[in-house]
Amino acid sequence: MFMKRFFEPKLAQTSYMIGCPGAGAAIVIDPNRDVDQYIKAAEAQGVKVTHVTETHIHADFVSGSRELAARTGAALFLSDEGDADWKYAFAAEAGATLVKDGDRITVGSVLIDVMHTPGHTPEHVSFLVTDSAGASEPIAVASGDFIFVGDVGRPDLLEKAANIKGTMEVGARDLYASLQKFSSQPDWLQVWPGHGAGSACGKGISAIPHSTLGYERRFNWAFQVKSEAEFVSAVLAGQPEPPKYFAEMKRVNKEGPRILHGFQRPELLQVEALQKHLGDKALVVDTRSWAAYSTGHVPGTINIPLDASFTTWAGWLVPFRSDFYLIVDDASASIDTAVRDLAMIGLDRIAGYFDAGVIDAWAAGERPLKTIAQITVLDLRASLEHRAVTLLDVRNQTEWDGGRIPGAQHIPLGYLADRLAEIPGDKPVVVQCGSGARSAIGASLLEAHGRGPAINLTGGINEWRKAGLKVESGI
């Protein structure tokens, strides 16, 4: 048996290939939408992808299970646990085999035993992996969003992201019961989780890629709780705000993701098209760095830099049901990266793109570029004392509760486009976050919607604190 781990850093998401070279076969668990990576890895190992499965209906990325099975001819296995609201609508059309607790998937000499582990979602299953060529007991569990290293999967997403009321506490109790049931497994059992640090599917996930059940029993907070009531309270407290796109991911993955047949590069467009699309109020996302954008950009565009946070903020701010356009730094590598990143969360409607030369072409046509100013914390203090600006804090609720700059107004960045009317229009708006990155996106959004002039606070509240300036409680 062999196991290969695939980690997608922008999603903090993990998938696994488990293979039996003697049988020339492999199973992929929780694939994402970049299915070529699994096909190539199987070829490198001298096997074929013959089985595909997933632990649950994902909320944070578009599943690649359907596409990988279609591309390779592999047998597709999907959970048949949970209630009627959380069954895979495309299972019959895709020819999937539905599995329940106690079922077994055989991949050569590798045995994959299904265990129903509800809590994160009602249909969630985990997979106990046994290499029967040399062992009679499991070596590992592919735990999906059930057990992470240092944490467990949050049970509130159905209510907070999918808007199914009354499911948080039920999910928390189910999760507690799943942990009690799973505790009968041996200490040596390796834990192969579906996410690492940075995922919004938990509140304290470790960056360590894998663990053992014995280690988690000793050091994972969820195993230290002594009662169901205490667990329910603890697991629901302090969970991060789920990104807006999670609800869309639930729908897509339940109904069946569209098969892409690979990522397609959109059409390269010229400056005349940019003028037309902006005139038609289309969304144009400038993916250049903040430094480049702030010193000269086309009016009406918003800035989401193509960095480690690109996928997250695109999921919050780019609509799923309308066409949009991109500006990228070059005409090849950057657009391909952007297309892949956006497709991972179902943002497939890129109607075209522009390379960075469109900025110069826009200016050459005697169309002015815009800039966004920055302000230091000391200058901000003086401006606030003279009531010369509005201060807008775009951090999340937990950060706000942990302390704020006096006089700030609070609208988290992900909701800013929906709440523009709440921002006073009589003064310049200074946008502030923790360090200056999210506020830069927010400033671009305000300018694009005509709510400027917007100014970015250099260094954010972190710099404010370093300067020894007053911070008040946000609670």
GIRANOR-V329125 format. One record per residue. PHI is phi as a letter, one per 30 degrees, with the letter a starting at -180 (NA if undefined). PSI is psi in radians with two decimals (none if undefined). D_LAST is the distance of its C-alpha to the last C-alpha in Angstrom with 1 decimal. Layout:
phi = (PHI & PHI)
psi = (PSI & PSI)
d_last = (D_LAST & D_LAST)
This chain:
phi = (NA & b & b & b & c & c & b & c & d & d & c & h & c & b & b & b & c & b & b & b & e & d & c & i & b & a & c & c & c & h & d & c & d & d & d & e & d & d & d & d & d & d & d & d & d & i & b & c & d & c & b & b & a & b & d & a & d & d & c & c & a & d & d & c & d & d & d & d & d & d & d & c & i & d & d & c & c & b & d & c & d & i & d & d & d & b & c & d & d & c & e & d & e & d & i & d & c & d & b & b & e & j & d & b & c & c & b & i & c & c & c & c & c & d & b & d & b & d & k & d & b & d & c & d & b & c & b & d & c & b & c & d & d & b & a & c & b & d & c & a & b & d & c & h & c & d & c & c & d & i & a & b & d & d & c & c & d & d & d & d & c & c & i & c & d & i & c & d & d & d & d & d & d & d & d & d & d & d & d & d & d & d & d & d & d & d & e & d & e & d & c & c & d & d & b & b & e & j & d & d & d & a & c & a & d & d & d & d & d & a & a & b & d & d & d & d & e & d & b & d & e & d & d & c & d & c & b & d & d & d & d & e & d & d & d & d & d & i & d & d & d & d & e & e & d & e & d & d & d & e & d & d & d & d & d & k & d & d & d & d & h & j & d & c & d & d & d & d & c & c & d & d & d & d & d & d & d & d & d & d & i & d & d & b & c & d & c & d & d & d & e & d & d & d & c & l & b & d & e & j & d & c & c & b & e & d & b & d & c & e & d & e & d & d & d & d & c & c & d & d & c & b & d & b & b & b & c & b & d & b & c & b & e & d & d & d & d & d & d & d & d & d & d & e & c & i & d & c & c & d & d & l & b & b & d & d & d & d & d & d & d & d & d & d & d & h & c & d & d & c & b & b & d & b & b & d & d & d & d & d & e & d & d & d & d & c & h & c & b & c & c & c & c & c & d & d & d & d & d & e & d & d & k & b & d & e & j & d & c & c & b & e & e & d & c & d & d & d & b & d & d & d & c & e & c & c & b & e & c & c & c & b & b & d & b & j & d & d & d & d & d & d & d & d & d & d & d & d & c & i & c & d & d & c & b & c & d & d & i & h & d & d & d & e & d & d & d & i & d & d & b & c & d & c & d)
psi = (2.53 & 2.71 & 2.32 & 2.25 & 2.35 & 2.19 & 2.23 & 1.75 & -0.61 & -0.30 & -0.13 & 0.72 & 2.46 & 2.41 & 2.86 & 2.44 & 2.20 & 2.14 & 2.79 & 1.70 & -0.60 & -0.55 & -0.10 & 0.50 & 2.69 & 2.64 & 2.47 & 2.26 & 2.21 & 0.86 & 2.57 & -2.98 & -0.23 & 1.33 & -0.34 & -0.56 & -0.60 & -0.70 & -0.76 & -0.70 & -0.68 & -0.75 & -0.71 & -0.49 & -0.05 & 0.46 & 3.05 & 2.63 & 1.89 & -0.28 & 2.48 & 2.40 & 3.05 & 2.74 & -0.44 & 3.08 & 1.89 & 2.67 & -0.28 & -0.05 & 2.80 & 2.20 & 2.50 & 0.12 & -0.84 & -0.79 & -0.72 & -0.73 & -0.73 & -0.67 & -0.56 & -0.22 & 0.21 & 2.67 & 2.33 & 2.26 & 2.23 & 2.61 & 2.40 & 0.32 & 3.10 & 3.14 & -3.14 & -0.44 & -0.34 & 0.91 & 2.63 & 2.00 & -0.40 & 0.07 & -0.82 & -0.79 & -0.66 & -0.04 & 0.52 & 2.61 & 2.20 & 2.34 & 2.64 & 3.05 & 2.25 & -0.20 & 2.81 & 2.40 & 2.21 & 2.16 & 1.56 & -2.16 & 0.04 & 2.21 & 2.24 & 1.82 & 2.29 & 2.26 & 2.14 & 2.08 & 1.20 & 2.83 & -1.09 & -0.80 & 2.78 & -0.55 & 0.04 & 2.33 & 2.68 & 2.83 & 2.04 & 2.22 & 2.13 & 2.26 & 1.57 & -0.17 & -0.42 & 0.04 & 2.73 & 0.02 & 2.75 & 2.56 & -0.48 & 2.88 & 2.23 & 1.78 & -0.04 & -2.20 & 0.49 & -1.17 & 2.22 & 3.05 & 1.97 & -0.01 & -3.14 & 2.85 & 2.42 & 2.43 & 0.21 & 0.04 & -0.60 & -0.63 & -0.79 & -0.61 & -0.77 & -0.03 & 0.64 & 1.77 & 2.59 & 0.30 & -0.24 & -0.94 & -0.63 & -0.80 & -0.69 & -0.72 & -0.68 & -0.70 & -0.72 & -0.78 & -0.66 & -0.70 & -0.70 & -0.74 & -0.74 & -0.35 & -0.23 & -0.20 & 2.72 & 2.73 & -0.58 & -0.23 & 2.13 & 2.55 & 2.04 & 1.68 & 2.88 & -0.11 & 2.76 & -3.01 & 2.38 & -0.25 & 2.50 & 0.14 & 0.00 & 2.97 & -0.17 & 0.79 & 2.36 & 2.73 & -0.16 & 2.29 & -0.48 & 2.97 & -2.90 & 2.75 & -0.63 & -0.73 & -0.77 & -0.64 & -0.57 & -0.60 & -0.20 & 2.20 & -0.58 & -0.43 & -0.12 & -0.26 & 2.40 & -0.21 & 2.77 & -0.78 & -0.74 & -0.70 & -0.81 & -0.79 & -0.77 & -0.71 & -0.45 & -0.28 & 2.37 & 0.28 & 2.43 & 2.71 & 2.15 & 2.37 & 2.59 & -0.56 & -0.17 & -0.67 & -0.70 & -0.69 & -0.71 & -0.80 & -0.85 & -0.80 & -0.42 & -0.79 & -0.48 & 1.93 & 2.55 & 2.40 & 2.14 & -0.47 & 0.73 & 2.83 & 2.29 & 2.27 & 2.28 & 3.08 & 2.41 & 2.18 & 2.89 & 3.08 & -0.57 & -0.65 & -0.63 & -0.78 & -0.72 & -0.84 & -0.64 & -0.65 & -0.51 & 0.14 & 0.46 & 2.67 & 2.22 & 2.09 & 2.06 & 1.98 & 0.16 & 2.97 & 2.76 & -0.66 & -0.75 & -0.77 & -0.78 & -0.45 & -0.09 & 1.91 & 2.85 & 2.21 & 2.42 & -0.21 & 2.74 & 2.74 & 2.03 & 1.71 & 2.50 & 1.30 & -2.80 & -0.38 & 0.08 & -0.84 & -0.78 & -0.88 & -0.50 & -0.70 & -0.56 & -0.68 & -0.29 & 2.24 & 2.58 & -0.33 & 0.36 & 2.73 & 2.65 & 2.99 & 2.75 & 2.59 & 2.21 & 2.85 & -0.51 & 3.01 & 0.18 & -1.41 & -0.76 & -0.72 & -0.66 & -0.69 & -0.77 & -0.76 & -0.79 & -0.84 & -0.74 & -0.66 & -0.52 & -0.48 & 0.38 & 0.19 & 1.45 & -0.09 & 0.87 & 1.89 & -0.14 & 2.97 & 2.84 & 2.46 & 2.96 & -0.30 & -0.29 & -0.41 & -0.84 & -0.67 & -0.64 & -0.82 & -0.61 & -0.42 & 0.36 & 0.59 & 2.12 & 2.51 & 2.86 & 2.74 & 2.83 & 2.17 & 2.82 & 2.76 & 2.51 & 2.87 & -0.60 & -0.70 & -0.61 & -0.76 & -0.79 & -0.70 & -0.65 & -0.67 & -0.59 & 0.11 & 0.72 & -0.21 & 2.82 & 2.29 & 2.15 & 2.05 & 2.08 & 0.32 & 3.00 & 3.04 & -0.71 & -0.74 & -0.75 & -0.78 & -0.45 & -0.06 & 2.50 & 2.80 & 2.25 & 2.34 & -0.02 & 2.59 & 2.51 & 2.08 & 1.94 & 2.53 & -0.71 & -0.38 & 0.07 & -0.77 & -0.47 & -0.24 & 0.47 & -0.56 & -0.30 & -0.20 & 2.16 & 2.51 & 0.19 & -0.08 & 2.79 & 2.59 & 2.07 & 2.14 & 2.35 & 2.46 & -2.53 & -0.83 & -0.19 & -0.09 & -0.91 & -0.63 & -0.52 & -0.75 & -0.77 & -0.72 & -0.71 & -0.64 & -0.74 & -0.81 & -0.76 & -0.53 & 0.22 & 0.46 & 0.38 & -2.98 & 2.40 & 2.50 & 2.38 & 2.34 & 2.00 & 2.17 & -0.16 & -2.74 & -0.40 & -0.75 & -0.63 & -0.78 & -0.73 & -0.56 & -0.02 & 0.37 & 2.79 & 2.36 & 2.33 & 2.80 & 2.42 & -0.07 & none)
d_last = (53.1 & 50.8 & 47.1 & 45.5 & 41.8 & 40.4 & 37.0 & 35.4 & 32.9 & 31.2 & 30.4 & 30.2 & 32.7 & 35.8 & 39.0 & 42.2 & 45.9 & 48.0 & 51.7 & 55.1 & 57.5 & 60.5 & 59.8 & 58.6 & 55.5 & 51.7 & 48.6 & 45.4 & 42.2 & 39.1 & 40.7 & 38.8 & 40.5 & 42.3 & 45.2 & 47.7 & 46.2 & 47.1 & 50.5 & 51.3 & 50.0 & 52.2 & 55.2 & 54.7 & 54.8 & 57.9 & 56.3 & 55.3 & 52.0 & 53.5 & 50.4 & 46.8 & 43.9 & 40.2 & 37.8 & 35.9 & 35.0 & 32.7 & 29.6 & 29.1 & 32.6 & 35.9 & 38.2 & 41.5 & 43.3 & 45.2 & 46.3 & 47.3 & 49.4 & 51.0 & 51.8 & 53.3 & 54.7 & 52.7 & 52.0 & 48.5 & 46.8 & 43.8 & 41.9 & 43.2 & 40.6 & 37.8 & 38.1 & 39.9 & 36.8 & 36.6 & 40.2 & 41.4 & 43.0 & 45.2 & 46.5 & 50.0 & 50.5 & 49.7 & 52.0 & 49.3 & 50.0 & 47.3 & 46.5 & 45.1 & 44.3 & 47.5 & 49.0 & 50.3 & 50.7 & 53.6 & 53.8 & 57.1 & 56.7 & 52.8 & 51.5 & 48.1 & 47.1 & 44.4 & 41.8 & 39.5 & 35.9 & 33.6 & 29.9 & 28.6 & 30.9 & 33.6 & 36.5 & 35.5 & 38.4 & 38.9 & 42.3 & 44.2 & 46.5 & 49.9 & 52.7 & 55.6 & 58.1 & 57.2 & 54.9 & 54.5 & 50.8 & 47.7 & 46.7 & 43.3 & 40.8 & 39.5 & 36.2 & 34.5 & 30.9 & 31.6 & 31.4 & 30.2 & 30.6 & 27.8 & 26.1 & 27.0 & 26.7 & 23.6 & 24.7 & 22.3 & 23.9 & 26.4 & 23.7 & 21.2 & 23.9 & 27.0 & 25.5 & 27.4 & 25.6 & 25.6 & 26.4 & 23.4 & 24.2 & 27.9 & 27.6 & 25.7 & 28.5 & 31.1 & 29.7 & 29.9 & 33.4 & 34.4 & 33.3 & 35.4 & 38.3 & 38.1 & 38.0 & 41.8 & 42.4 & 43.7 & 41.9 & 43.8 & 42.6 & 41.0 & 37.7 & 37.8 & 34.4 & 33.7 & 30.8 & 29.8 & 26.8 & 25.0 & 25.5 & 22.7 & 24.7 & 23.0 & 19.9 & 21.9 & 25.5 & 27.8 & 29.9 & 32.9 & 35.1 & 36.4 & 36.6 & 38.5 & 37.6 & 38.5 & 36.0 & 33.2 & 34.1 & 33.6 & 30.5 & 28.6 & 25.7 & 26.8 & 30.1 & 28.8 & 27.1 & 29.5 & 28.8 & 28.1 & 25.2 & 23.5 & 24.2 & 22.9 & 19.5 & 19.4 & 20.8 & 18.4 & 15.2 & 13.7 & 16.4 & 16.3 & 16.6 & 20.4 & 22.3 & 23.7 & 27.2 & 26.9 & 28.0 & 31.0 & 31.9 & 32.0 & 34.4 & 36.6 & 37.0 & 37.8 & 40.3 & 41.8 & 41.1 & 43.7 & 46.2 & 46.2 & 49.3 & 47.6 & 45.4 & 47.1 & 46.8 & 46.4 & 48.8 & 48.6 & 48.5 & 49.5 & 48.0 & 49.6 & 47.7 & 44.4 & 45.2 & 46.1 & 43.1 & 40.6 & 42.7 & 42.2 & 38.4 & 38.4 & 35.6 & 36.7 & 34.6 & 35.6 & 35.1 & 36.1 & 34.0 & 31.5 & 33.9 & 36.7 & 34.8 & 33.2 & 36.7 & 38.4 & 37.7 & 39.1 & 37.2 & 35.5 & 34.8 & 31.5 & 31.0 & 30.0 & 31.7 & 33.8 & 32.1 & 30.4 & 27.5 & 29.9 & 30.1 & 26.4 & 25.8 & 29.1 & 28.1 & 25.0 & 26.8 & 30.5 & 31.8 & 34.0 & 36.5 & 37.8 & 39.7 & 38.2 & 39.6 & 38.9 & 39.8 & 40.5 & 41.8 & 45.1 & 47.2 & 47.3 & 45.0 & 41.7 & 42.4 & 43.4 & 40.2 & 38.1 & 40.2 & 39.8 & 36.0 & 35.5 & 38.0 & 36.0 & 33.4 & 35.9 & 35.8 & 39.6 & 40.2 & 40.8 & 43.6 & 44.6 & 43.5 & 44.4 & 45.0 & 43.6 & 46.9 & 45.8 & 43.7 & 46.9 & 48.8 & 46.4 & 46.7 & 50.4 & 50.7 & 49.6 & 46.2 & 43.5 & 40.8 & 37.2 & 35.1 & 31.4 & 30.6 & 28.2 & 26.6 & 25.8 & 22.7 & 24.9 & 26.2 & 22.8 & 21.8 & 25.0 & 24.6 & 21.1 & 22.7 & 25.5 & 23.3 & 25.6 & 23.3 & 20.3 & 17.8 & 16.7 & 14.4 & 15.9 & 14.1 & 13.0 & 9.8 & 9.7 & 10.4 & 7.9 & 5.1 & 7.7 & 8.0 & 9.5 & 12.6 & 12.4 & 13.7 & 13.1 & 13.3 & 12.0 & 14.7 & 15.4 & 19.0 & 20.4 & 19.7 & 20.6 & 24.2 & 23.3 & 21.0 & 23.1 & 23.8 & 20.2 & 20.9 & 22.7 & 26.3 & 27.4 & 26.2 & 26.3 & 23.1 & 21.9 & 20.4 & 18.2 & 17.1 & 17.3 & 21.0 & 22.6 & 24.0 & 21.8 & 21.4 & 25.2 & 25.5 & 23.1 & 25.2 & 28.4 & 27.1 & 26.3 & 29.7 & 31.5 & 30.2 & 31.2 & 27.7 & 28.6 & 29.3 & 26.6 & 26.0 & 24.6 & 22.7 & 24.7 & 22.9 & 19.4 & 16.5 & 18.6 & 21.2 & 19.0 & 18.0 & 21.7 & 22.7 & 20.7 & 18.7 & 15.5 & 12.1 & 9.0 & 5.5 & 3.8 & 0.0)
